Amino acid sequence: MYLLIDRASCETVVHTEPEGGKYRSIRSDAFGATVVIPGLGITWRPRSSSSASADPHPAHGHIRQ
């Protein structure tokens, strides 16, 4: 699994299922979308704007396994 945070295109990209030096599955989502990392049972959900305003680190989200 390879997770890329692409600030230039404002998206997250999750590469999974490596085979022969390439990844068979690539999923990209815009910043703010829920990120699922298959096979590891990890889901990252950005905080809503209302809860993020009270957070001193607004880029942080919730990670669930």
C-alpha positions in Angstrom: 0.0 0.0 0.0 1.2 3.5 -0.9 -0.6 6.6 0.3 0.1 9.9 -1.5 -1.1 13.3 -0.3 -0.9 15.3 -3.4 -0.9 19.0 -2.5 -0.5 20.2 -6.1 -3.8 18.5 -7.2 -5.5 18.7 -3.7 -6.2 15.0 -3.5 -5.3 11.9 -1.7 -4.3 8.8 -3.7 -4.2 5.3 -2.3 -2.3 2.7 -4.4 -2.9 -1.0 -3.5 -2.4 -4.5 -4.8 1.2 -4.2 -6.0 2.2 -6.6 -8.7 5.1 -6.7 -11.1 6.4 -3.3 -9.9 3.1 -1.6 -10.4 -0.1 -1.1 -8.4 -3.2 -2.8 -9.7 -5.6 -0.6 -7.8 -5.4 3.2 -7.5 -8.1 5.3 -5.9 -8.0 9.1 -5.7 -10.3 11.5 -3.8 -10.4 15.2 -3.3 -9.2 16.7 0.0 -12.0 16.4 2.5 -13.2 13.0 1.3 -13.1 9.9 3.5 -9.9 7.9 2.8 -10.2 4.1 3.0 -7.1 2.0 3.1 -8.2 -1.5 2.0 -6.8 -4.6 3.6 -5.8 -2.8 6.7 -9.2 -1.8 7.9 -8.3 1.8 8.3 -10.7 4.7 7.4 -9.8 8.3 7.8 -12.6 10.8 8.0 -11.7 14.5 8.0 -13.4 16.4 10.8 -16.4 18.6 9.9 -15.7 22.3 9.6 -17.6 23.0 12.9 -15.4 20.6 15.0 -12.2 21.6 13.1 -12.7 25.3 14.2 -12.1 24.3 17.8 -9.1 22.1 16.9 -5.6 23.7 17.0 -4.6 21.3 14.3 -7.5 21.6 11.7 -5.8 19.2 9.2 -6.2 16.3 11.7 -9.0 13.8 11.2 -10.3 10.6 12.8 -8.6 7.3 12.1 -10.6 4.1 12.8 -9.5 0.5 12.6 
